[in-house]
């Protein structure tokens, strides 16, 4: 019956403690066995026999830390035990376990002398009068299997260490890729926010010129231009704050493209038409009373919908998609769901697209969730506050 998983986990966490228990068990067995199964030719056990049994087995507590010294001590004590005429078959497991430890934890070149030492001790310990050849064959088989098993465990140990290193390397590469994806997404966001801010600054410039022209001839118009300048510059400052919050480092990825007009929710119909042309039947529904939102947030909502629909095209071609926008109180809720495609894998939770959408939504103090549906398919939901976080 295999040992419980909790006991195995405990032994792995505290190997020295587990080895100590094994060493004490072998010591106790080597004390009791000569008493329970005496041999006529054996010398009766005494205090010296108990001491030698302890020297054979107790050092096994340190078999992983210093396997070669433990093997030498264990074999020397076993030789002395049998040379003094004590029980011929006792104290054989201690040197055998020490040999296993040397092969697994020491250099390969130490296996041959270690095996020869234990083989000699085993033959000497088990050779009754007239049975030397039998003891030799028996000992060769046991020692050979022990060394072969130890080499197998050594190979397994090396491969496990290599796999652990590869797993750590993959985790590091995955973390680097995720950070790179976030950085690239932030750079793209900054470029798009540049368009938004440039638009606001253009309005401010035009209004300032108009106000300067009519400040004396038409004070009412001048007052209106000042009001427009104040509102527009306020929106521009809000977008600039978000721009500075994401541009924490300078990145030049060599892929810069000429700036173009930033899309918004007003361009949603064109996006849906392109998705339909790609083979994904898409419906758009809107609920609640539509409210004015900043151009930056409109761009963010558009990008979330665009990325979600792109995932549908990639992972569930031919599926049916539904885009929903709901203005409710002080929030704007956006969801993109599809009915899935049999056998098509959903986008991974750590995909760069989802990372990019999460970064965008965070800029506007919103929240984003994505996951499979119980009825099949996939859904992406985003919620944006419409009153807080605009500045």
BAVO-20547 format. One record per residue (C-alpha): x, y negated, z negated; residue in one letter; residue number from 1. Coordinates in steps of 0.02 Angstrom, whole numbers, plus 32768, in hexadecimal, padded with zeros to 4 digits. Layout:
N
X, Y, Z, a, NUM
...
END
This chain:
391
8000, 8000, 8000, x, 1
8050, 7F5B, 8035, x, 2
8075, 7EDA, 7FAE, x, 3
7FFC, 7E48, 7F9F, x, 4
801D, 7DAF, 8009, x, 5
802F, 7D44, 7F6D, x, 6
80BB, 7DB4, 7F2C, x, 7
8116, 7DAC, 7FD3, x, 8
8106, 7CEE, 7FD7, x, 9
8148, 7CE4, 7F24, x, 10
81DE, 7D51, 7F50, x, 11
8207, 7CE4, 7FE6, x, 12
8201, 7C45, 7F7F, x, 13
826C, 7C8E, 7EF1, x, 14
82DE, 7D11, 7F40, x, 15
835B, 7D15, 7EB0, x, 16
82D0, 7D37, 7E34, x, 17
828C, 7DC3, 7EA2, x, 18
833A, 7E0F, 7EB4, x, 19
834D, 7E07, 7DF7, x, 20
82AE, 7E6C, 7DE1, x, 21
82ED, 7EEE, 7E5D, x, 22
8396, 7EF6, 7E04, x, 23
8344, 7F0F, 7D5B, x, 24
82D2, 7F96, 7DA1, x, 25
8367, 7FF6, 7DEB, x, 26
83C6, 7FE3, 7D47, x, 27
8335, 8027, 7CE3, x, 28
831F, 80B8, 7D5D, x, 29
83D8, 80E6, 7D54, x, 30
83C8, 80EC, 7C96, x, 31
832A, 8157, 7C94, x, 32
834C, 81CF, 7D22, x, 33
83DF, 822D, 7CD3, x, 34
8374, 8246, 7C37, x, 35
82D9, 8283, 7C94, x, 36
8337, 82EE, 7D16, x, 37
83DB, 8327, 7CC9, x, 38
8455, 8399, 7D26, x, 39
84B9, 8422, 7CCF, x, 40
855D, 83DE, 7D12, x, 41
8539, 832A, 7CDE, x, 42
8586, 82D2, 7C4B, x, 43
8503, 8298, 7BD0, x, 44
84DA, 81DD, 7BE2, x, 45
8522, 816B, 7B5D, x, 46
8544, 80B3, 7B43, x, 47
85CD, 80B3, 7BC7, x, 48
8553, 80FF, 7C45, x, 49
84D5, 8075, 7C1E, x, 50
855B, 7FF1, 7C37, x, 51
8593, 8039, 7CDE, x, 52
84DD, 8045, 7D19, x, 53
84C8, 7F8D, 7CF1, x, 54
8567, 7F62, 7D52, x, 55
852A, 7FC4, 7DE8, x, 56
847E, 7F73, 7DF3, x, 57
8472, 7ECC, 7D98, x, 58
84EB, 7E70, 7E0E, x, 59
846A, 7E8D, 7E98, x, 60
8413, 7DF2, 7E54, x, 61
8495, 7D8E, 7EB5, x, 62
8499, 7DFC, 7F4F, x, 63
8462, 7D6F, 7FC4, x, 64
84DB, 7CEC, 7F81, x, 65
857A, 7D56, 7F78, x, 66
8557, 7DFE, 7FCA, x, 67
860D, 7E39, 7FDE, x, 68
863F, 7E26, 7F25, x, 69
859C, 7E77, 7EF0, x, 70
85C1, 7F0C, 7F62, x, 71
8671, 7F22, 7F1C, x, 72
8636, 7F19, 7E66, x, 73
85A3, 7F8E, 7E84, x, 74
860C, 8011, 7EE0, x, 75
869A, 8009, 7E61, x, 76
8623, 8022, 7DCF, x, 77
85CC, 80B1, 7E2C, x, 78
8674, 8106, 7E4D, x, 79
86A0, 80F7, 7D95, x, 80
85F5, 8138, 7D62, x, 81
8605, 81D5, 7DCC, x, 82
86BF, 81EE, 7DA9, x, 83
8698, 81F8, 7CEF, x, 84
8620, 8286, 7D12, x, 85
8579, 8230, 7CF9, x, 86
84DE, 825F, 7D5E, x, 87
8517, 8288, 7E10, x, 88
8482, 823B, 7E6B, x, 89
8464, 819E, 7E05, x, 90
849C, 80ED, 7E33, x, 91
849C, 810A, 7EEF, x, 92
8416, 808A, 7F1E, x, 93
8476, 7FF6, 7ED7, x, 94
850C, 8005, 7F4F, x, 95
8493, 802A, 7FDF, x, 96
8432, 7F89, 7FC1, x, 97
84D6, 7F2A, 7FAF, x, 98
850D, 7F70, 8059, x, 99
846A, 7F34, 80A7, x, 100
8489, 7E86, 8060, x, 101
853B, 7E7F, 80A5, x, 102
8502, 7EAD, 8155, x, 103
8471, 7E32, 8154, x, 104
84C2, 7D9C, 80FF, x, 105
857C, 7DB2, 8125, x, 106
85E2, 7DB3, 81C5, x, 107
85D2, 7E45, 823E, x, 108
8687, 7E77, 8222, x, 109
8660, 7E9C, 816C, x, 110
85E4, 7F25, 819A, x, 111
8666, 7FAA, 81C4, x, 112
86D0, 7FA4, 8124, x, 113
8632, 7F8D, 80BA, x, 114
85E1, 8025, 810B, x, 115
867E, 808D, 80F3, x, 116
8688, 805E, 803B, x, 117
85D3, 808B, 8017, x, 118
85E0, 812A, 8080, x, 119
8675, 8164, 8019, x, 120
8619, 813F, 7F77, x, 121
857E, 819C, 7FB1, x, 122
85DF, 8237, 7FE6, x, 123
863E, 8238, 7F42, x, 124
859E, 821F, 7EDB, x, 125
8537, 82A5, 7F33, x, 126
85BA, 832C, 7F55, x, 127
8593, 83BD, 7EE2, x, 128
860D, 844F, 7EE0, x, 129
8604, 84A8, 7F88, x, 130
8592, 8424, 7FD6, x, 131
860F, 83A2, 8013, x, 132
85E0, 83AF, 80CB, x, 133
8527, 83A6, 80A6, x, 134
8544, 830A, 803D, x, 135
85AE, 82BF, 80C9, x, 136
8528, 82D9, 814E, x, 137
849E, 829C, 80DD, x, 138
8502, 8202, 80AC, x, 139
852F, 81D9, 8161, x, 140
8478, 81DE, 8194, x, 141
8440, 8170, 8103, x, 142
84CD, 80F1, 8118, x, 143
84B5, 80ED, 81D5, x, 144
83FC, 80CA, 81C8, x, 145
841C, 8045, 8144, x, 146
849C, 7FEB, 81B0, x, 147
842D, 7FF7, 824B, x, 148
8397, 7FB2, 81EC, x, 149
8402, 7F27, 81A2, x, 150
8440, 7EF5, 824F, x, 151
838C, 7EEF, 828B, x, 152
835A, 7E80, 81FB, x, 153
83F2, 7E12, 821C, x, 154
83BE, 7DFB, 82D1, x, 155
830C, 7DD5, 829A, x, 156
834D, 7D56, 821E, x, 157
83B5, 7CFE, 82A4, x, 158
8323, 7CFA, 831D, x, 159
82AE, 7CB8, 8298, x, 160
832B, 7C2E, 8273, x, 161
8336, 7C04, 832C, x, 162
8279, 7C01, 833C, x, 163
826D, 7B8F, 82A4, x, 164
82ED, 7B19, 82F4, x, 165
828B, 7B1B, 8397, x, 166
81E9, 7AF7, 833A, x, 167
823B, 7A63, 82E1, x, 168
827F, 7A24, 8386, x, 169
81D3, 7A32, 83D7, x, 170
8185, 79D3, 8346, x, 171
8207, 794B, 8357, x, 172
81EF, 7940, 8413, x, 173
8133, 793B, 83FC, x, 174
8144, 78AD, 837E, x, 175
81B8, 784F, 83F5, x, 176
813F, 7868, 8485, x, 177
80AE, 782A, 841B, x, 178
8110, 778F, 83E6, x, 179
8142, 7770, 849B, x, 180
808C, 7780, 84D1, x, 181
8058, 7703, 844C, x, 182
80E2, 768B, 8480, x, 183
80B6, 7697, 8539, x, 184
7FFE, 767D, 8511, x, 185
8029, 75E5, 84A9, x, 186
808C, 759C, 8539, x, 187
7FF9, 75B7, 85AF, x, 188
7F84, 7567, 8531, x, 189
7FF8, 74D3, 8521, x, 190
7FFB, 74BC, 85DD, x, 191
7F3D, 74BF, 85E5, x, 192
7F2D, 7448, 8552, x, 193
7FA2, 73D5, 85B0, x, 194
7F1D, 73C9, 8637, x, 195
7E99, 73A1, 85B5, x, 196
7F01, 731B, 8560, x, 197
7F37, 72D2, 8608, x, 198
7E80, 72C1, 8636, x, 199
7E5A, 7264, 8595, x, 200
7EF0, 71F2, 85AC, x, 201
7EB8, 71C9, 865C, x, 202
7E0E, 7195, 861B, x, 203
7E5F, 712B, 8594, x, 204
7ECF, 70D7, 8614, x, 205
7E3E, 70AD, 8689, x, 206
7DD0, 706E, 85FB, x, 207
7E5D, 7005, 85B3, x, 208
7E79, 6FB3, 865D, x, 209
7DBF, 6F90, 866F, x, 210
7DB3, 6F49, 85BF, x, 211
7E48, 6ED7, 85DE, x, 212
7DF6, 6E99, 867E, x, 213
7D4A, 6E70, 8632, x, 214
7D7A, 6E45, 857F, x, 215
7D4E, 6D8C, 8598, x, 216
7CCD, 6D93, 8622, x, 217
7C65, 6E26, 85E0, x, 218
7C81, 6E47, 8525, x, 219
7BF9, 6ECD, 8520, x, 220
7C50, 6F35, 85A6, x, 221
7CF6, 6F1B, 854F, x, 222
7CAA, 6F5B, 84AD, x, 223
7C6A, 6FF5, 8508, x, 224
7D15, 7019, 8550, x, 225
7D62, 700D, 84A2, x, 226
7CE1, 7089, 8461, x, 227
7D09, 7100, 84F0, x, 228
7DC3, 70ED, 84D0, x, 229
7DAB, 7115, 8417, x, 230
7D44, 71B3, 843A, x, 231
7DB5, 71F0, 84C5, x, 232
7E55, 71D2, 8466, x, 233
7E0B, 722C, 83D0, x, 234
7DEB, 72C6, 843A, x, 235
7E9A, 72B7, 8484, x, 236
7EE8, 72B2, 83D6, x, 237
7E88, 734C, 83A3, x, 238
7EC7, 73AB, 843A, x, 239
7F78, 736C, 841B, x, 240
7F74, 73AD, 8369, x, 241
7F47, 7459, 83AA, x, 242
7FCE, 7449, 842E, x, 243
8051, 7426, 83A8, x, 244
8010, 74B5, 833D, x, 245
8036, 7535, 83C4, x, 246
80D2, 74E8, 8411, x, 247
8143, 7517, 837F, x, 248
81CF, 7551, 83F1, x, 249
8207, 7522, 84A0, x, 250
81F4, 75AB, 8520, x, 251
822B, 75A7, 85D5, x, 252
81F1, 7648, 8625, x, 253
821D, 7610, 86D5, x, 254
816A, 762D, 8710, x, 255
8128, 757B, 8705, x, 256
80AA, 7553, 878B, x, 257
8068, 74AB, 87C4, x, 258
7FDF, 746D, 8752, x, 259
7F2C, 747F, 878F, x, 260
7E87, 7446, 874A, x, 261
7E5C, 74A4, 86AA, x, 262
7DBD, 750A, 86B9, x, 263
7D2B, 74FC, 8640, x, 264
7C7E, 7543, 8623, x, 265
7C45, 74DE, 86B9, x, 266
7CAC, 7556, 8723, x, 267
7C5D, 75F2, 86D9, x, 268
7BEE, 7612, 8771, x, 269
7C87, 761D, 87E1, x, 270
7CDA, 7696, 876B, x, 271
7C40, 7706, 8766, x, 272
7C37, 7708, 8823, x, 273
7CEC, 7741, 8830, x, 274
7CCD, 77CB, 87B1, x, 275
7C34, 7806, 8811, x, 276
7C9B, 7808, 88B1, x, 277
7D16, 787B, 8856, x, 278
7C8B, 78FB, 883B, x, 279
7C4E, 78D1, 878B, x, 280
7B97, 789F, 8782, x, 281
7B94, 780E, 8708, x, 282
7B04, 77B0, 86B7, x, 283
7B10, 770F, 8654, x, 284
7A93, 76DA, 85CF, x, 285
7A93, 763C, 8567, x, 286
7A2C, 7618, 84CC, x, 287
7A0F, 7587, 8458, x, 288
7A20, 74CF, 847C, x, 289
7ABF, 74AE, 84DA, x, 290
7B32, 7434, 8483, x, 291
7BC3, 73CE, 84C0, x, 292
7C6B, 741C, 8494, x, 293
7D1A, 73DC, 84B1, x, 294
7D6F, 7406, 8554, x, 295
7DF3, 7468, 84F5, x, 296
7D71, 74D8, 84A3, x, 297
7D16, 74EB, 8547, x, 298
7DB9, 7527, 8595, x, 299
7DD4, 75A0, 8504, x, 300
7D25, 75EC, 8517, x, 301
7D40, 75FC, 85D2, x, 302
7DE6, 7657, 85B9, x, 303
7D9A, 76D0, 853C, x, 304
7D0F, 76FD, 85B5, x, 305
7D8B, 7709, 8644, x, 306
7E00, 777E, 85E5, x, 307
7D71, 77EB, 85A9, x, 308
7D2A, 77FD, 8659, x, 309
7DD8, 7822, 869C, x, 310
7DE4, 78B1, 861F, x, 311
7D3E, 78F4, 8662, x, 312
7D84, 78F2, 8713, x, 313
7E23, 794B, 86D9, x, 314
7DDD, 79CD, 8661, x, 315
7D29, 79E8, 869A, x, 316
7D19, 79C5, 8754, x, 317
7C67, 79D4, 878F, x, 318
7C20, 79B3, 86E2, x, 319
7B9C, 7931, 86BC, x, 320
7BD0, 7899, 8655, x, 321
7B68, 781E, 85F1, x, 322
7BA6, 7771, 85BF, x, 323
7B45, 771B, 8534, x, 324
7B57, 766B, 84F0, x, 325
7AF0, 7638, 8459, x, 326
7AEB, 758A, 840B, x, 327
7AAB, 75A4, 835B, x, 328
7AB6, 751D, 82D8, x, 329
7B6B, 74E7, 82CC, x, 330
7BB6, 757B, 8326, x, 331
7BCD, 75B9, 83D8, x, 332
7BCD, 7676, 83E9, x, 333
7C12, 76CA, 8484, x, 334
7C0B, 7783, 84AC, x, 335
7C40, 77E9, 8542, x, 336
7C08, 789E, 8543, x, 337
7C08, 7929, 85C2, x, 338
7BB2, 79D1, 85CB, x, 339
7C57, 7A2B, 85E6, x, 340
7C8F, 7AAC, 8662, x, 341
7C9C, 7B66, 863C, x, 342
7D51, 7B98, 861F, x, 343
7D93, 7AE6, 8625, x, 344
7E01, 7AB7, 8591, x, 345
7DD5, 7A16, 8536, x, 346
7E58, 798D, 8528, x, 347
7ECE, 79AD, 8497, x, 348
7EBA, 7948, 83F7, x, 349
7F6B, 7904, 840C, x, 350
7F5A, 78D5, 84C4, x, 351
7FA5, 7831, 84FA, x, 352
7EFC, 77F6, 853B, x, 353
7EAA, 7807, 8491, x, 354
7F41, 77B6, 843F, x, 355
7F31, 7722, 84B5, x, 356
7E76, 7710, 8494, x, 357
7E93, 7716, 83D8, x, 358
7F17, 768D, 83E4, x, 359
7EA3, 761E, 8448, x, 360
7E0F, 7634, 83D3, x, 361
7E7C, 760E, 833B, x, 362
7EA2, 7563, 8383, x, 363
7DEC, 7533, 836B, x, 364
7DD8, 7587, 82C0, x, 365
7D6D, 760F, 830D, x, 366
7D6B, 76CB, 82F8, x, 367
7D78, 7758, 8375, x, 368
7D50, 7811, 836B, x, 369
7D59, 789B, 83ED, x, 370
7D32, 7954, 83EC, x, 371
7CD3, 79E3, 843B, x, 372
7C16, 79F3, 842F, x, 373
7BBE, 7A89, 83E5, x, 374
7B57, 7A9A, 8483, x, 375
7BF2, 7A91, 84F1, x, 376
7C4E, 79FF, 853B, x, 377
7CAC, 7971, 84EA, x, 378
7C82, 78C7, 84A2, x, 379
7CE3, 7828, 847E, x, 380
7C95, 77A9, 8409, x, 381
7CD2, 76FA, 83E0, x, 382
7C87, 7676, 836D, x, 383
7CB6, 75BE, 836F, x, 384
7C85, 7538, 82EF, x, 385
7C3F, 749E, 8345, x, 386
7C4F, 7421, 82B7, x, 387
7CEB, 7451, 8256, x, 388
7D98, 7461, 829B, x, 389
7D84, 73F1, 8333, x, 390
7E08, 737C, 82F1, x, 391
END
